Amino acid sequence: METEQEISLKDDTLMRTAELSRELRVSQSTVRKYSIALEKHGYRFKKEPNNNNGRLYTALDREIFKDVIKLTENRQIGIDVAITSTLSRHNVEIESSRYEAPRAPSILEDERAEKFLERMQYLIKEETNYMQEELKDYFREEMRDVIEDAVEKRLEKERQQHNEEMRLLREEFSKVTEAIERREKKSIFRRFFGG
C-alpha cells in the first residue's frame, strides 16, 4: 500500500534521487554530484522535510540534468560551463549566495566566456558539418534506391516488351512455316497428280 507521501510525490511529478537516476540512466552518485554543482551555482531544489531534507526533482530539474549530462558527456565542456549554459538556456533565475556580495565580471571571466563562446561555435560548426555529411549520405542512399527502382521498373517493362515481341515473332514464324508447308504440299500434290 502506498503512503500518502508517495502518492503526493506521484501527483506532483516529483522524483527522488533514485527515481531520477533510473530515468536518466546514470548512477545516484552522479545525480548527487550534479545536484551539488547546481546548488553551488545558486540553483535550488525542492526538499522533502519528512525524509531528512532529501532533494526532490521536478520535470524542469530533469530537463536541466539531461542537458548538463549531454554537454559534459564527452568531457569537452566542464561541468561549471555546462551548468551555466544550461541554466541560461532554460531562463532559470538562480539565488545568489547570502554570503557573496555582487561583483563586476573580471577580465578572466570575460576571457573564459569568450573561450566558451569560441568553443561552442566550434562545436556547433563541427555538429553542422557532421549533420551535412549525414544528410549527404542519406540522400545518396535515397537517390541510389530511387535510381535502382527506376532502372528495375524500366528493365521489367523492356522484358515484357521483349517477351511480347518474341511471342509475335513466334506467331509470325508459325504462320510463315505453315504457309511454306502448305505450298510444299501443293507442289508435291501437283507433281504427283499433275495439277
C-alpha positions as CSV (number, residue, x, y, z in Angstrom):
1,M,0.0,0.0,0.0
2,E,1.4,3.4,-1.0
3,T,1.8,6.0,1.7
4,E,0.2,9.4,1.5
5,Q,3.7,10.9,0.9
6,E,4.4,8.6,-2.1
7,I,1.0,9.4,-3.6
8,S,1.7,13.2,-3.3
9,L,5.1,12.7,-5.0
10,K,3.4,11.0,-8.0
11,D,0.7,13.6,-8.3
12,D,3.2,16.5,-8.3
13,T,5.6,14.5,-10.6
14,L,8.4,14.9,-8.1
15,M,11.1,12.4,-8.0
16,R,13.7,11.3,-5.5
17,T,17.3,10.7,-6.4
18,A,16.9,7.0,-7.2
19,E,14.0,7.6,-9.5
20,L,15.8,10.4,-11.4
21,S,18.9,8.3,-11.7
22,R,16.9,5.4,-13.2
23,E,15.1,7.8,-15.6
24,L,18.4,9.4,-16.7
25,R,20.3,6.1,-16.7
26,V,23.1,7.4,-14.5
27,S,24.2,6.5,-11.1
28,Q,22.7,8.1,-8.0
29,S,26.1,9.5,-7.1
30,T,26.2,11.3,-10.4
31,V,22.8,12.8,-9.7
32,R,24.0,13.9,-6.3
33,K,27.3,15.3,-7.7
34,Y,25.4,17.3,-10.3
35,S,22.9,18.5,-7.7
36,I,25.7,19.8,-5.5
37,A,27.3,21.6,-8.5
38,L,23.9,23.1,-9.5
39,E,23.4,24.3,-5.9
40,K,26.9,25.9,-5.9
41,H,25.6,27.9,-8.9
42,G,22.6,29.1,-6.8
43,Y,20.1,26.6,-8.2
44,R,17.6,25.4,-5.6
45,F,15.8,22.0,-5.4
46,K,12.6,21.3,-3.5
47,K,13.3,19.5,-0.2
48,E,11.4,16.6,1.4
49,P,11.1,17.6,5.1
50,N,10.0,14.1,6.2
51,N,12.9,12.4,4.6
52,N,16.0,14.1,6.1
53,N,15.5,17.1,3.8
54,G,16.3,15.0,0.8
55,R,16.1,16.6,-2.7
56,L,13.0,16.3,-4.8
57,Y,13.3,16.7,-8.5
58,T,10.8,18.3,-10.8
59,A,10.3,17.9,-14.6
60,L,12.4,21.1,-15.1
61,D,15.1,19.6,-12.9
62,R,15.1,16.5,-15.1
63,E,15.4,18.6,-18.3
64,I,18.3,20.6,-16.8
65,F,20.1,17.3,-15.7
66,K,19.6,15.9,-19.2
67,D,21.2,19.0,-20.8
68,V,24.1,19.1,-18.4
69,I,24.8,15.4,-18.8
70,K,24.7,15.8,-22.6
71,L,27.1,18.7,-22.6
72,T,29.6,17.0,-20.3
73,E,29.2,13.6,-21.9
74,N,32.5,13.7,-23.9
75,R,34.3,15.8,-21.4
76,Q,34.7,18.6,-24.0
77,I,32.9,21.0,-21.7
78,G,33.4,21.3,-18.0
79,I,30.5,20.9,-15.6
80,D,30.6,24.5,-14.5
81,V,30.3,25.8,-18.0
82,A,27.7,23.2,-18.9
83,I,25.6,24.3,-15.8
84,T,25.9,28.0,-16.6
85,S,24.9,27.4,-20.2
86,T,22.0,25.1,-19.3
87,L,20.6,27.4,-16.6
88,S,20.9,30.4,-19.0
89,R,19.1,28.4,-21.8
90,H,16.3,27.4,-19.5
91,N,16.0,31.0,-18.3
92,V,16.4,29.8,-14.7
93,E,16.8,32.5,-12.1
94,I,19.2,31.5,-9.5
95,E,19.5,32.7,-6.0
96,S,22.7,34.5,-5.2
97,S,24.6,33.3,-2.2
98,R,23.8,35.3,1.0
99,Y,27.5,35.5,1.8
100,E,28.7,36.8,-1.6
101,A,28.5,40.5,-2.5
102,P,27.6,41.2,-6.1
103,R,30.7,41.9,-8.1
104,A,31.5,43.1,-11.6
105,P,32.8,40.4,-14.0
106,S,36.5,40.2,-14.1
107,I,38.7,40.1,-17.2
108,L,39.4,36.5,-16.5
109,E,35.7,35.7,-16.6
110,D,35.3,37.7,-19.8
111,E,38.2,35.6,-21.3
112,R,36.5,32.4,-20.1
113,A,33.2,33.5,-21.6
114,E,35.0,34.3,-24.9
115,K,36.7,31.0,-24.9
116,F,33.4,29.3,-24.1
117,L,31.7,31.0,-26.9
118,E,34.6,30.1,-29.3
119,R,34.3,26.5,-28.1
120,M,30.5,26.5,-28.6
121,Q,30.9,28.0,-32.1
122,Y,33.5,25.3,-32.9
123,L,31.2,22.6,-31.6
124,I,28.2,24.0,-33.5
125,K,30.3,24.1,-36.7
126,E,31.5,20.5,-36.1
127,E,27.9,19.4,-35.5
128,T,26.7,21.2,-38.6
129,N,29.5,19.6,-40.7
130,Y,28.6,16.2,-39.3
131,M,24.9,16.7,-40.0
132,Q,25.7,17.8,-43.5
133,E,27.7,14.7,-44.1
134,E,24.9,12.6,-42.6
135,L,22.4,14.3,-44.9
136,K,24.6,13.8,-47.9
137,D,24.9,10.1,-47.1
138,Y,21.2,9.8,-46.5
139,F,20.3,11.5,-49.8
140,R,22.9,9.4,-51.7
141,E,21.3,6.3,-50.3
142,E,17.8,7.6,-51.2
143,M,18.9,8.5,-54.7
144,R,20.5,5.2,-55.2
145,D,17.3,3.5,-54.1
146,V,15.2,5.7,-56.4
147,I,17.5,5.0,-59.3
148,E,17.6,1.3,-58.7
149,D,13.8,1.2,-58.5
150,A,13.5,3.2,-61.8
151,V,16.1,1.0,-63.5
152,E,14.3,-2.1,-62.3
153,K,10.9,-0.9,-63.5
154,R,12.4,0.1,-66.9
155,L,14.1,-3.3,-67.2
156,E,10.8,-5.1,-66.3
157,K,9.0,-3.0,-68.9
158,E,11.6,-3.8,-71.5
159,R,11.5,-7.5,-70.6
160,Q,7.7,-7.5,-71.0
161,Q,8.0,-5.7,-74.4
162,H,10.7,-8.2,-75.5
163,N,8.6,-11.2,-74.4
164,E,5.6,-9.7,-76.4
165,E,7.8,-9.1,-79.5
166,M,9.2,-12.7,-79.2
167,R,5.6,-14.0,-78.9
168,L,4.6,-12.1,-82.0
169,L,7.7,-13.3,-83.9
170,R,6.9,-16.9,-83.0
171,E,3.3,-16.4,-84.2
172,E,4.6,-14.9,-87.5
173,F,7.2,-17.7,-87.8
174,S,4.5,-20.3,-87.3
175,K,2.3,-18.7,-89.9
176,V,5.2,-18.5,-92.4
177,T,6.2,-22.1,-91.6
178,E,2.6,-23.2,-92.1
179,A,2.3,-21.3,-95.4
180,I,5.6,-22.8,-96.6
181,E,4.4,-26.3,-95.6
182,R,1.1,-25.8,-97.5
183,R,2.9,-24.6,-100.6
184,E,5.2,-27.6,-100.4
185,K,2.2,-29.9,-100.0
186,K,0.5,-28.3,-103.0
187,S,3.7,-28.5,-105.0
188,I,4.1,-32.2,-104.1
189,F,0.4,-32.8,-104.9
190,R,0.8,-31.2,-108.3
191,R,3.8,-33.2,-109.2
192,F,2.1,-36.5,-108.3
193,F,-1.3,-35.7,-109.6
194,G,-0.4,-33.1,-112.2
195,G,-2.4,-30.2,-111.4
